[in-house]
Amino acid sequence: MPFADRLNNVETSAIRELFKLLGKPGIISFAGGFPDSAMFDVSGIQEAVNAALASEAGGALQYGATEGYNPLREQLASFMGTKGVAGLKPEDLIVTTGSQQALDLLGKTMIDPGDKVIVEGPTFLATIQCFRLYGADLVSAPVDADGVDTDRLEQLIAEHKPKFVYLIPTFGNPSGAMLSLARRKKVLELAVKYQTLIVEDDPYGDLYFGDAPPPSILSLSADVPGSRDFIAHCGSLSKVLSPGLRVGWMIAPAELLAKATMCKQFSDAHTSTFAQATAAQYLKAGRMPATLANVRKVYGERARAMGDALRRELGDAISFTQPQGGLFFWARLTGANGTVADGAELAKRAIEKNVAFVPGAPFYAKDPDHATLRLSFATADVAKIEEGVKRLGQAI
């Protein structure tokens, strides 16, 4: 088949391939990035479905505007207001089919083959694949426990003059890192100084376990004159409400939103109006704060259990920073005392012990660190976490 040349730039997701191995009986998986389905507010979503059909069945079941179902846009603007984004109007955002579609729309509207795009190293695997599909030449900016190294980021922006910079500042996937307040302000200053678009992907920002994280880059843009014109913010209900609804959104300058809306028309006409109406009714009912409190409590307990188990079972064979939110541990094998120092090799041994995780190398756009790995604590309870990490210790 005469496939498009752009497909030569991408390959099947290493994570999706790993899932083929997870059908073994008794396996404990730390591999996925899914929320725990046991914590979905099924009764609340059912009430929202009923309310959507009772209040406006025609609107919920009919074709809709590409920009999004207006009652949902109103609710999302209000939701973002509770997170410090003042003065947001419904027309300042479009609804997308998950935040993944927002990234795809950014690729379609912004990237020409050969364009430089700066991403974190490591970063979300699907972002690497998406931007490469459109021909981006990805440049990797290093990340530590406080998020992207902004001094190095400035050097890379000055050198490469990228079309945009893509960041997951709050509990990143896979890094789990939280960009410090000082660095967030520096990012905004860089956006203005170099007239460079900053894409803030924020699917995990509400999943904090203790103190709330610093305000979003979008929210802080009010403090840095001119920076709002260079911020695109991608949000999602997938990790906090339900991935199956496929409801995300993008807040961006009007010119970018217009181009993205045009491209979305060609892709799917609009995100499911039924899903949008359901999400709108859920937010309107005021159930989100209780839902967030519950998932924060449960995920926080699981994160602490995994950290304790890793220290107990693997000791100095592994190093990591305890995550303060999100769904992931990002760890590095040290090779101490002759233990395994390669994430892919440990993954093979772990499967034999009936435990799975994702090696870290695929999360790098350039120069992968093969000693790294990602572990998700989201879908395993404390007992399974402790048993799974025990098996991991036996594999190392």
N, C-alpha and C positions, 0 to 999 in steps of 0.2 A: 504494500500500500504506500502511496506517495505522501507520507505524513509531513506536516509542517516542520521546517528546520528548527523552530523554537523548541520542539520537544527534545532536541538533542541536549538542551541545557539542563534538563531535570531528570530525575529518576524516581521510582516508587519510594514512598516514605519508609524509612527504616523502622519506624514505630509500627506502621500498618503491617509490615512484613513480620515483625515480631509477634503480632497478635495471632498469626497462624500457628505459633507454637504453644499457645496458651490453652489449648483444648485438652491438655493432659489432665487426667483426674488428680485432684488434690493439690493442684498448683496454687500458690499464693502469688498474686500479681501486684507489684509496685510499678508496673510499666505504664499504665494508662494515665491520661490527664483528665479523666472524667470526674464530675461530682458524684457523690453517693446517691443513687436513686432512692435509697431508703429514707432520705431526708427531704424528698420533694414534698411540697405542701399540696398533696393530692386533693384534699377537701377544699382548700382555698382555690385551687385552679378549677375544680369542678364548679364551684360557686361563680367563678369569673366567667366560665363558659356559659352557664345558665343566664347570667346577667347580660352577657353580650348578645345572646339570642333573644332574650326578652326585651331588651331596650332598643336594639337596632339590628334585627336579623338580616334585613336587606343589605345593610352596609357591611356586616360581618361576612356574608356569604357571596358578595358580588365582587367584580373587579374593583380595584381601587387606584388611587393616585400613586404614581411611581415614588414620589417623595415620602409617602407613608400615610397611614390612617391618622387623620388629624387629632382625634381624641387621644391616641397614643403619643403623638408628638407633644401634645400639651402636657400629658402626664410625665413624659421623659424630661421635658424642660423643667418641670417642677421638681422631679427627682434629682436632677443635676443641681438645682438650686439648693437642695438640702445638703449638697456636698461642696458648697462654696462657690458655685458658678453663678454669679449674680447677673440678672437682667437677660437671661437666655430666653429667646422667643421660639415658638414652634418652628418657624421658618428658618431658624438658625441650624437646624439639623435635618437629616434624612434618616429614615428607617432602612436598615439593611438586613439581609438574610444571614443573621449572625455577624459578628464583627469580622469574620473571615471574608465575607463579601466586601466589606469596607476596604480591606487590604487589597483585594483583587481590583476594586474600582480605582484605588490609588495607582496600582500598576498600570491599568488601562489608560488613565488620564495623564499620568506624569512621566512614564518611563519610555524612552526610545532605546533601541538596541545600542549597547555600549555606554549608556549613562551610568555614572557613578551613584551609588546609593550606600549610605553608611548605616550599618546595623551593629547591634551589640555582639560581642563574642564571649559567650554563646548567646543565641537568640532562638526564638520560636521556629521550629523546623519548617512549618508550613509557610512562614514568611519568606524564608530562603528560597523555597521552591517556587512560590508565587512570583516573587520579583525576578527570579532568574528566567521564568517562563516568558517574561516580557523583555528579556535581553539585558537586564541590569548587570553591571559589573560591581559586585558587592565588596565593600570595604569594611573590615571588622574593627570595631573599637573595643578595647579591653574593659572588662567589668570586674569589680571587686565587691566586697560586702556592702559597700555604700553605693552600688550601682555603677553606671558608666564613668570611666575616668575622664572628667571634663577637660582636664589639661591636654590629654592626648586627643580627645575629641576635637578640640579647637585646632590642633595641629593637622588633623586629618581633613577637617572642613577647609582649612586654608589651602591645603595641598591639592585636594581632589575636587573642590567646588561641586559637591554632590547636588543632585536634583532634590533630595530630601534626606533627612536623618530619621531612622525608625528606632523608637525606644519603647521598652516595657518598664516604666520607672518604678512600679509598685508591685513587689513580689513577683518578679519576672519569671517567665517560663523559658528556659529551665532553671535559671540561676537562683530564684527565690529572693534575689537582692532587692533592697529598698533604697532608691535614690535619695540621698540626704537632701534636706531643705536647701542648704547652701549650693549644692550641685544643681538642684532644680532651677534656682535663680540664675545660676551661671548658664544653663542651657538656654534660658530665655534671652539672656544678654547676647549669647552667641547667635541666636536666631536673628536678632535685630542687627548685630554687627555685620554678619555675613549675608543677610537677606536670604536666609535658608529656611525652608519649611521643616518643621519638627512634627513628626507623627507620633503622638502619644497613644499607645495601645493600653487600655486599662480594663481588662476583664477580671482582674483579681483584687482591685483596690478596696472592695468592701469586705474582703475576707481576712480581717486582721484579728489577732488573738489577744492583744492587750491594748496598749494605747493606739489610738488611730494614727495612721501614717500621715506624713506631711500632706498639705493640700496638693491636688493635681497640678501638673504644669499648666493646664488650661485655666484653672482657678487662679493660680499665681500670676498669670499673664496680666491681670488687672494692675499689678504693681510694677510692671516693666513697660513703659510707654512704647507703643508700636509693635509689641511682640504678638498681640492677639492676631494680627494679620498673617502670622507665620506659624500658626498652630492648627493641626488637624487632630482631633481627639476621637478615638474609637472606643465605644462602650458596648456592653453585652449583658443580657440577662441569663446567659447560658449557665454560668457557674453559680449563680445565686438563686435562680428560680427553676429553669428547665432548659436543657440544651435542645430538647425536641421542639420547642416553640420556634427556634431559630430566629430570635429577635435580637438585633443589634442596632447600633446607630452610629452616625458620624456627624461630628460638629466641625465645621471648617469655614474658611472664608467663602463668601457668597459665590464667587467666580468658580471656585473648585467644586462646591456643591452642585452648581448648575451643570458642569461637565460630568460629574459623577452620576447625576440623575439621568442625563442623556444616555450614558453608557449602561446604566441599570435598566433602562427601557429595553435595550437590545438583549439583555441577559435574562431577565425573568419578569419583565413588565412591572412587577411590584412584589414585595414580600407578602406572604399569605395574610389576607385581610382578617381571616378568622383567627389566626395566631395573634395578630396585632390587636384585634378587639378584645381577645382574652387577656392579653398582657395589660391593656389599658384598664380594663375592669379590675384586674388584680391590684394594680398600683392605686387605683381610685379607692379601693376598699380599705387601704391602709394596712395591709397585712405584711408588707415588706420588712418593717423594722423587727417584728417578731421572728420572721423567717431568717433574717440576717443574724439575729442574736443566737438562734439555735445552731446554725451552721458554724458560726465562729466558735461557739463552745465546743462542739463535737470535733471540728478539725483541729482546734487548739490542743485538745486532749490527745489526739492521735499524733500530732506533730511532736509533742513532748515525749510521748511513749516511744516514737521512732528515734528521737535523739538519744534518749536514755539507752535504748537497746543497741544502737550503733556504737555508742561509747563502751558499753559493757561487752558486746560480742566481738567487735572488730578492733577496739582499742586504737593503738597508734598505727594500724594498717590503713586507716582512713582519716581524712580531715574534712571538716565542713563547718559552716556557720549555721547555727540554729535559726531556722526561718521564723519570722514574726508574723507571717500571714501567708496566704496563697495555698497551693496544693503540693509543693515540691521541696525536697531536699536536693541540693546540688553538692556533690561530694567529689573528693579526689583521692585516689589510691596512692599511698606513699611508698609501697614496696618494702616497708620496714620488716626486718627479720626474714627476708626472703619471701614475703607474701606477694600475691599477684599485683602487678602494677599497671595492667592494661584492662580498661573497662570492657572491651569486647570479649577478651579471654575470660574474665570473671563472669560475664553474662552467660557464656556457654557452660561453665562449671555450675552456675546457679540453676540453670534449667535442669541439669541433672539432679539437683537437690530439690527440685519442685518449687523454685522461687524465681521470679522474673523481674527485671528492671531494664531500663534503657541505657545503653552505653552513651557517653557524652559526645563522642566525636561528630556525629551527624548534626549537632546543634551549632557547629562552627561553619561560617561561610568561607573562612580561610584559616589555614594553619591550625588544625584541630589539636586539642590536648587529649591524647588517647587514654590518659589516666583517669578521666572524669566519668561520672555517671549521674543519672537522674533517678530519684526514687519518689514515687507519689504515695502519700499516706491517706489519700482521700477515701478510697473505697474499701479499705480493710479496717476492721475494728481493732481495738487494742490487743486482744489475744492473738489475732492473726498477724499483726505487726510484730509482736514479740517472737512468735514462732518463725515468721518469714525472715527476720533479721538473724535469728539463731541459725537458720539454714544457710543464710548468706555467710555467716561466720565460719561455717563448716566448709564452704566452697572456697574461701580465700586462702 
